[in-house]
Amino acid sequence: MRVLLGIVTSDRRLPGGLALLLIVGLLLTPAAPARAVVGLGNDNRANALLWEYGHTYGDSTADATNEAGETGALSGCDGPQPTVPSSAHSVWFRFTPSRTAIYVFDVTSAGFDTVLSIETSAGSTIACNDDKVTGDTKSKVAKELIAGQTYYIRLAGWSTASGAYIMTMRALPPMNNDRADATYLSTSLDHAAVSLLEADTETDELDPPGCEYGMQQTVWFRYHANSTGRLSITNHWVHGTRMRLFEVTAGDPQVMVCDSYHDGLTGDDGLINQYVTAGRDYLLQIGRPSGGSIQGGTSISTSFAASLRPANDSFATPTTLTGSTGAVDVEAAQMTTEPWEFPLYGATVGWRSAWYRWTAPSSGTLRLTFPPNGQNVLVWADVAYPELLDRDGLGTITYPPGGGHLRTVEVTKGTTYRILADWRSPASFTVAYVFTSNGTDDTPPATAPRQVTAPSVKVKKRKAVVSWAAPADGGAAITGYTLTLQVKAGHRKRTVVRQVDAGRLRVVLKRLKPGRYKVSVSATNAAGTSAPSPVVRFRVR
């Protein structure tokens, strides 16, 4: 029961019985909050009163009139009286739904025989009702209304009847409000609307451990995989909604990914990007987090790409690395997020993770080099279950002068380590690793690259092309080059340092000012940086 805090009436004095009816009726109605119509400002269609969703309205139609040409005749109505020869004393409301749904307009209290109808903005009647059921002369209309379109609601009396009324409006819950009524999920949706209006929380609502707790007002979609591949679902309003994907082929639903509400690639759009297996069934849960918008929704886009899941996309099936040195290309676009990664990273989700395993041949130091653009590499002593991993892993991160990030981990002979490489972006990246023994094995330790030979310089007008040959890498992959340029113009001297990717052996220097120049190049790997090449001098006139 709701308590009426206040009621607005017109300056016109209402009969005492009417005032009492309004107050009692509004106290008992379940809709909220209640409002009385101000005077008869809504006597004409052009002055229809704006209906705010969730409110109840009441007044009297006794002084209302029909407009010119408003006969009030209706046909094809729902209920026991499909034809209304005439109706009068009409009042009008207008309503623009924010979500597409079936809306129910219900005259819950009236002292007269009512007639209720809905019109489009163009004036076409799309729904009407005289009597709810035989013997009940109050009216009730249910109709699907489209989001963003304006509709007009007309309440009148049969023939010349009039009097006091109370009218409510509410949307029906979505068809897929319950898990058992999940609707089919297409894989070709483009910003398809998903309404949570009047959706509720089931008594056995799925709220798996490790996910953001307290999903409410949920709706459900089902998906049967006809082929194996990657299913992608984008949530376009992440601030008020969350998504979770479950596999339900056999037994209890198993969560695959939860609360994917932010992704570095798509900005504020949430992204589920998961592999599904042919012949298996899945459920998508969409709802609001605890404390989110009470009435809302979102829109989603979906796609499917037939492909096989890389083996090392899962913690359970890592790729084994061998030897003291090497490099791996991480194909981030093919990787996904496992459900337990949400509690591992906290609020940072949407990562694309690849897993590796490496066993130390002896005690020493493992160095892993990777790019500095948001990629991440973590190392742990191997464990049987991912829940035993901590957030920080082993070792420390440093920033070598040749560019990139370097994680250094002290390792113990015979111990197996678990390595995670991930990135929010779908682009690929390279992780190079080099192991240096502390003297207990025969593998020669990696060293910094050999010195780069003197570079070649070709000058044309105000441009210089500097090229060089890759030196011996010292037993560890070269991760970058450093080009140092010194210029003397008049009495002024200046030094410029440029970092160059490992795959480039040529740099074009443009818009050079007249003067004398010196250039040298050094190479960097996980073990260190080489000595600079011999200096090459050139002149720009």
C-alpha positions in Angstrom: 0.0 0.0 0.0 1.3 3.5 -0.9 0.8 6.6 1.3 -0.4 9.7 -0.6 1.7 12.6 0.5 -0.2 15.3 -1.4 -2.9 15.8 -4.0 -3.3 18.6 -6.5 -6.8 19.8 -7.3 -8.2 22.7 -9.4 -9.4 26.0 -7.9 -12.9 24.7 -8.8 -14.4 23.2 -5.6 -15.0 19.5 -6.0 -17.9 17.8 -4.4 -17.1 16.4 -1.0 -17.8 12.8 -2.1 -15.5 13.2 -5.1 -12.6 14.5 -3.0 -13.0 11.6 -0.6 -13.1 9.2 -3.6 -9.9 10.6 -5.0 -8.0 10.3 -1.7 -9.2 6.8 -0.8 -8.7 5.6 -4.4 -5.2 6.9 -4.6 -4.2 5.5 -1.2 -5.3 2.0 -2.3 -3.9 1.9 -5.8 -0.6 0.0 -6.2 0.8 2.4 -8.8 3.0 5.3 -7.8 3.1 8.1 -7.3 -0.5 9.4 -7.5 -1.6 12.6 -9.1 -4.9 14.3 -9.6 -5.7 16.0 -12.9 -5.5 19.8 -12.6 -9.0 21.1 -13.5 -10.2 20.1 -17.0 -7.2 21.4 -18.9 -7.2 18.0 -20.7 -10.8 18.3 -22.0 -9.6 18.6 -25.6 -7.2 16.3 -27.5 -4.9 19.2 -28.3 -4.4 19.9 -24.6 -3.9 16.2 -23.6 -2.2 15.8 -20.2 1.3 14.3 -20.4 1.2 10.9 -18.6 4.3 10.1 -16.7 5.1 6.4 -16.4 4.3 4.9 -13.0 1.8 7.6 -12.0 -2.0 7.3 -11.3 -4.4 10.0 -12.4 -7.9 10.8 -11.2 -10.6 13.5 -11.4 -14.2 13.9 -12.7 -15.5 14.1 -16.3 -18.8 15.7 -15.2 -17.9 19.1 -16.8 -15.9 17.6 -19.8 -17.3 18.1 -23.2 -16.9 16.6 -26.7 -15.0 18.5 -29.3 -16.6 19.4 -32.7 -16.9 16.2 -34.7 -16.1 14.0 -31.7 -19.0 11.5 -31.9 -17.4 9.0 -29.6 -18.6 6.1 -31.8 -16.2 3.1 -31.7 -16.3 -0.4 -33.2 -14.1 -3.5 -33.0 -13.5 -2.9 -29.3 -12.3 -5.6 -26.9 -14.7 -7.0 -24.2 -18.4 -7.9 -24.2 -19.4 -4.7 -25.9 -17.4 -4.5 -29.2 -19.4 -1.5 -30.5 -19.9 1.8 -28.8 -22.6 3.9 -30.6 -21.6 7.1 -28.8 -19.6 8.4 -25.9 -19.2 11.8 -24.3 -17.6 13.9 -21.6 -14.2 12.9 -22.8 -10.8 13.8 -21.2 -7.4 13.2 -22.9 -3.9 12.0 -22.0 -0.8 11.6 -24.1 2.0 9.2 -23.5 5.4 8.6 -25.2 7.0 5.3 -24.1 10.7 5.1 -23.6 10.6 1.3 -24.2 8.6 -0.8 -26.5 6.2 -3.0 -24.4 2.6 -3.9 -23.9 1.1 -1.2 -21.7 -2.1 -1.7 -19.7 -4.4 1.3 -19.0 -6.9 0.4 -16.3 -9.9 2.4 -14.9 -9.7 1.0 -11.4 -12.4 3.1 -9.9 -15.4 4.9 -11.5 -18.9 5.9 -10.6 -20.1 5.7 -14.2 -20.0 3.5 -17.3 -16.6 4.3 -18.9 -15.2 3.9 -22.5 -11.4 3.9 -23.0 -9.5 4.1 -26.3 -6.0 4.7 -27.6 -5.2 6.7 -30.7 -2.0 7.3 -32.7 -0.7 10.8 -33.2 -2.4 10.8 -36.6 -5.8 10.1 -34.9 -6.3 6.4 -35.8 -7.9 4.4 -33.0 -5.7 1.3 -32.3 -7.4 -0.1 -29.2 -10.7 0.4 -27.3 -12.8 -1.1 -24.5 -16.2 -0.5 -23.0 -16.6 -3.0 -20.3 -13.7 -5.1 -18.8 -16.1 -8.1 -18.4 -19.8 -8.6 -18.3 -21.2 -6.7 -15.4 -18.2 -4.5 -14.8 -18.7 -1.2 -16.6 -15.2 0.1 -16.0 -12.7 -0.1 -18.9 -9.3 -1.6 -19.5 -7.0 -1.6 -22.6 -3.8 -3.5 -23.2 -1.7 -2.6 -26.3 1.9 -2.8 -27.5 3.2 0.7 -27.8 6.4 1.5 -29.7 9.2 3.4 -28.0 9.5 7.1 -29.1 6.0 7.3 -30.6 3.3 9.5 -29.0 -0.1 8.1 -28.3 -3.4 9.7 -27.1 -5.6 8.1 -24.5 -9.3 9.1 -24.4 -11.5 8.4 -21.4 -15.2 9.1 -21.8 -18.6 7.9 -20.6 -21.0 5.5 -22.4 -23.6 7.6 -24.2 -23.8 10.7 -21.9 -22.5 9.1 -18.6 -19.9 11.0 -16.6 -18.4 11.0 -13.1 -15.3 10.5 -11.0 -12.6 8.1 -12.0 -9.2 6.7 -11.0 -6.9 5.4 -13.9 -3.6 3.5 -13.7 -1.1 2.5 -16.4 1.7 -0.1 -16.2 3.8 -2.1 -18.7 3.6 -5.9 -18.7 6.8 -7.7 -17.9 8.9 -8.6 -20.9 8.1 -12.0 -22.5 11.6 -13.3 -21.6 11.3 -12.0 -18.0 11.9 -15.6 -16.6 14.7 -17.9 -17.4 12.2 -20.6 -18.4 10.8 -18.2 -21.1 14.1 -17.2 -22.6 13.7 -15.9 -26.2 15.9 -16.9 -29.2 19.1 -14.9 -29.6 19.9 -14.0 -33.2 23.5 -13.5 -34.2 22.8 -10.6 -36.6 21.4 -8.0 -34.2 22.4 -4.4 -34.7 21.5 -2.2 -31.7 18.4 -4.3 -30.9 16.4 -2.8 -28.0 16.3 -4.9 -24.8 13.7 -3.6 -22.3 14.0 -4.2 -18.6 10.8 -2.3 -17.9 8.8 -4.2 -15.2 11.3 -7.1 -15.4 11.6 -8.7 -12.0 14.2 -10.8 -10.1 13.4 -14.5 -9.9 13.5 -16.3 -6.5 16.2 -18.6 -7.9 18.0 -15.8 -9.9 21.5 -17.0 -11.1 24.1 -15.1 -9.1 27.4 -17.1 -9.5 30.3 -16.6 -7.1 33.0 -14.3 -8.5 30.5 -12.2 -10.5 29.4 -8.7 -9.4 26.8 -9.6 -6.8 23.1 -8.7 -6.9 21.9 -8.8 -10.6 18.3 -7.6 -10.6 15.4 -7.1 -13.1 16.7 -9.7 -15.5 15.7 -10.9 -19.0 16.9 -14.0 -20.7 17.9 -15.1 -24.2 18.7 -18.7 -25.4 21.2 -19.7 -28.0 21.9 -23.1 -29.6 25.2 -23.3 -31.4 24.9 -25.0 -34.8 28.6 -24.7 -35.4 31.7 -24.1 -33.3 33.0 -20.5 -33.3 33.2 -17.2 -31.5 30.0 -15.5 -30.3 30.3 -11.8 -29.7 27.6 -9.7 -27.9 28.0 -6.0 -27.4 26.1 -4.1 -24.6 25.6 -0.5 -25.7 24.5 0.9 -22.3 26.9 -0.4 -19.7 26.2 2.1 -16.9 22.8 0.6 -16.2 23.0 -3.0 -17.4 25.2 -6.0 -17.1 25.5 -9.3 -19.1 26.4 -12.9 -18.2 26.7 -15.9 -20.5 26.0 -19.5 -19.2 26.3 -22.9 -20.8 23.2 -25.0 -20.0 23.7 -28.1 -22.2 23.5 -30.5 -19.2 22.9 -30.0 -15.5 23.1 -26.7 -13.7 24.0 -23.5 -15.7 27.7 -23.0 -15.8 28.9 -19.4 -16.1 31.3 -18.7 -19.0 31.8 -14.9 -18.5 30.2 -12.4 -16.1 29.8 -8.7 -15.8 31.6 -7.8 -19.0 30.8 -4.1 -18.8 33.9 -2.4 -20.1 36.3 -3.1 -22.9 39.3 -1.0 -23.9 38.6 -1.5 -27.6 35.0 -0.3 -27.5 35.2 2.4 -24.9 32.1 2.2 -22.7 30.5 -0.7 -24.6 30.5 -4.0 -22.7 31.7 -7.0 -24.7 31.2 -10.8 -24.4 33.5 -12.5 -26.8 33.4 -16.3 -26.2 33.8 -19.6 -28.0 30.8 -21.8 -28.3 30.7 -25.4 -29.3 28.4 -27.0 -31.9 25.4 -28.8 -30.5 25.5 -27.0 -27.1 23.0 -24.6 -25.5 23.6 -21.3 -23.9 21.8 -18.6 -21.9 22.4 -14.9 -21.9 21.3 -13.0 -18.8 20.9 -9.2 -19.0 19.9 -7.1 -16.0 20.7 -4.2 -13.8 23.4 -4.2 -11.1 22.4 -3.5 -7.5 21.6 0.2 -7.2 21.2 0.7 -11.0 18.3 2.3 -12.8 14.9 0.9 -11.8 13.3 1.2 -15.2 15.6 0.9 -18.1 17.2 -1.3 -20.7 19.9 -1.3 -23.3 20.5 -2.3 -26.9 22.7 -5.1 -28.0 24.5 -6.1 -31.2 25.6 -9.7 -32.0 27.8 -11.6 -34.4 29.2 -15.1 -34.9 32.4 -16.2 -36.6 33.0 -19.9 -37.2 36.5 -20.8 -35.9 38.3 -23.1 -33.6 39.3 -22.0 -30.2 43.1 -21.7 -29.7 44.3 -24.3 -27.1 46.1 -21.8 -24.9 43.0 -19.5 -24.6 42.2 -21.5 -21.4 44.1 -21.8 -18.2 43.6 -25.5 -18.3 45.4 -26.0 -21.6 48.5 -23.7 -21.8 51.2 -23.9 -24.5 54.5 -25.3 -23.2 57.5 -23.1 -23.8 60.9 -24.8 -24.1 64.6 -23.7 -24.1 66.3 -20.7 -22.5 65.3 -18.2 -25.1 62.4 -17.7 -27.5 59.5 -15.6 -28.6 55.8 -16.1 -29.0 53.2 -14.2 -31.0 50.1 -13.6 -29.0 47.1 -13.6 -31.3 44.9 -11.5 -29.0 42.0 -11.3 -31.5 41.4 -15.1 -31.0 41.6 -15.0 -27.2 38.7 -14.6 -24.7 38.0 -14.0 -21.0 37.3 -16.8 -18.6 34.7 -16.3 -15.8 37.2 -16.4 -12.9 39.2 -13.6 -14.5 36.7 -11.0 -13.1 37.7 -11.5 -9.5 41.4 -11.9 -10.5 41.4 -8.4 -12.1 38.8 -6.8 -10.0 36.9 -4.2 -12.0 39.3 -4.5 -15.0 37.6 -7.0 -17.3 37.4 -7.6 -21.0 41.0 -8.8 -21.4 42.0 -11.3 -24.1 44.3 -13.8 -22.3 46.8 -16.5 -23.6 48.4 -19.0 -21.3 51.9 -20.6 -21.3 53.8 -23.0 -19.1 57.6 -23.1 -18.7 59.9 -25.2 -16.5 63.2 -23.7 -15.2 66.2 -25.9 -16.3 68.2 -24.5 -13.3 68.0 -21.7 -10.8 68.4 -18.3 -12.3 66.6 -15.3 -13.8 63.8 -15.3 -16.4 63.3 -12.1 -18.3 60.2 -11.5 -20.5 60.0 -8.5 -22.8 56.7 -7.2 -24.2 55.4 -3.9 -25.7 54.5 -0.9 -23.6 51.0 -0.2 -25.0 48.8 -1.7 -22.3 49.8 -5.3 -22.8 50.4 -7.3 -19.6 52.5 -10.4 -18.7 52.2 -12.1 -15.4 54.1 -15.1 -14.0 53.2 -17.5 -11.1 54.5 -20.7 -9.8 52.2 -23.3 -11.4 49.0 -24.1 -9.5 46.2 -26.6 -10.2 43.3 -24.1 -10.0 43.2 -20.5 -11.3 41.5 -19.4 -8.1 44.9 -19.9 -6.3 46.5 -17.1 -8.5 47.1 -13.7 -6.9 46.6 -10.4 -8.7 50.3 -9.4 -8.9 52.2 -12.5 -9.7 56.0 -12.9 -9.4 58.9 -10.6 -10.3 59.1 -6.9 -11.1 58.5 -4.6 -14.1 61.2 -2.3 -15.4 61.5 -0.1 -18.5 64.7 -0.8 -20.5 66.2 2.0 -22.6 65.6 0.2 -25.8 61.8 0.4 -25.2 59.1 -1.9 -24.1 58.4 -3.5 -20.7 60.6 -6.1 -19.0 59.3 -8.5 -16.3 62.2 -10.1 -14.3 61.5 -13.2 -12.2 63.9 -15.2 -10.1 63.2 -18.9 -10.8 64.1 -22.2 -9.1 65.5 -25.3 -10.9 62.8 -27.8 -11.7 59.9 -25.5 -10.9 57.1 -25.1 -13.5 55.8 -21.6 -14.0 52.4 -20.4 -15.4 52.7 -17.3 -17.7 49.7 -15.1 -18.7 49.9 -12.7 -21.7 46.9 -10.5 -22.4 45.7 -7.3 -23.9 42.4 -5.5 -24.3 43.1 -4.8 -28.0 42.5 -7.5 -30.6 45.8 -6.8 -32.2 48.7 -9.4 -32.0 51.9 -8.7 -30.0 55.1 -10.5 -29.3 56.5 -11.7 -25.9 60.3 -12.5 -25.9 61.8 -14.5 -23.1 65.4 -15.2 -22.1 66.6 -17.3 -19.1 70.0 -16.7 -17.5 71.4 -19.4 -15.2 73.1 -18.5 -11.9 75.8 -21.1 -12.8 74.1 -24.4 -12.2 73.4 -25.3 -15.8 75.5 -25.4 -19.0 73.4 -23.1 -21.1 75.4 -20.1 -22.0 73.6 -17.0 -20.7 72.2 -14.5 -23.2 74.1 -11.3 -23.6 73.3 -7.9 -25.1 73.4 -7.8 -28.9 76.7 -7.4 -30.8 77.7 -3.8 -31.8 75.8 -2.6 -34.9 78.2 -2.0 -37.8 78.5 1.5 -39.1 75.2 2.6 -40.7 74.8 3.8 -44.3 73.7 7.4 -44.9 72.3 8.8 -48.1 71.6 12.5 -48.2 69.4 14.2 -50.8 68.6 17.9 -50.3 67.1 18.2 -46.8 66.5 14.5 -46.3 68.8 11.7 -45.0 68.1 7.9 -45.2 69.9 6.0 -42.4 70.0 2.2 -42.8 71.9 -0.6 -41.0 72.3 -4.4 -40.7 70.9 -6.4 -37.8 73.7 -7.6 -35.5 74.1 -10.9 -33.8 71.3 -11.0 -31.1 73.5 -12.4 -28.2 71.1 -15.3 -27.7 68.0 -13.3 -27.1 65.6 -11.7 -29.6 66.3 -8.1 -30.5 63.4 -5.9 -29.2 64.4 -2.5 -30.6 67.0 -0.1 -31.8 68.1 3.4 -30.6 69.2 5.9 -33.2 71.2 8.9 -31.9 71.6 12.0 -34.1 73.9 14.9 -33.2 73.7 18.1 -35.2 75.9 21.2 -35.2 74.5 24.3 -36.9 76.6 27.4 -36.4 77.5 27.6 -32.7 74.5 25.4 -31.6 74.7 21.7 -30.9 71.7 19.4 -30.4 71.2 15.6 -29.8 68.1 13.7 -30.9 67.3 10.1 -29.8 64.8 8.0 -31.7 63.4 4.6 -30.7 63.0 2.2 -33.6 60.9 -1.1 -33.7 62.9 -4.3 -34.0 61.5 -5.1 -37.5 62.9 -1.8 -39.0 66.4 -1.4 -40.3 65.9 2.0 -42.0 64.9 5.5 -40.9 64.2 8.5 -43.0 65.1 11.8 -41.5 63.2 14.7 -43.1 63.3 18.5 -43.0 66.9 18.7 -41.8 68.4 22.1 -41.4 71.8 22.9 -43.0 74.6 21.8 -40.7 77.0 19.0 -39.8 75.5 15.7 -38.4 76.7 12.5 -36.6 74.6 9.4 -36.4 75.0 6.1 -34.5 72.7 3.0 -33.8 72.6 0.6 -30.9 70.5 -2.6 -30.5 68.5 -3.9 -27.4 67.3 -7.3 -26.2 66.1 -8.7 -22.9 69.7 -9.0 -21.7 70.8 -5.5 -22.4 71.8 -2.8 -25.0 74.8 -3.0 -27.3 77.5 -0.5 -27.6 76.7 2.2 -30.1 77.8 1.6 -33.7 80.7 3.6 -35.2 79.7 7.2 -35.7 78.9 8.2 -39.3 79.3 11.9 -40.2 77.3 13.7 -43.0 76.5 17.2 -44.0 73.3 18.9 -45.1 73.9 22.1 -47.2 
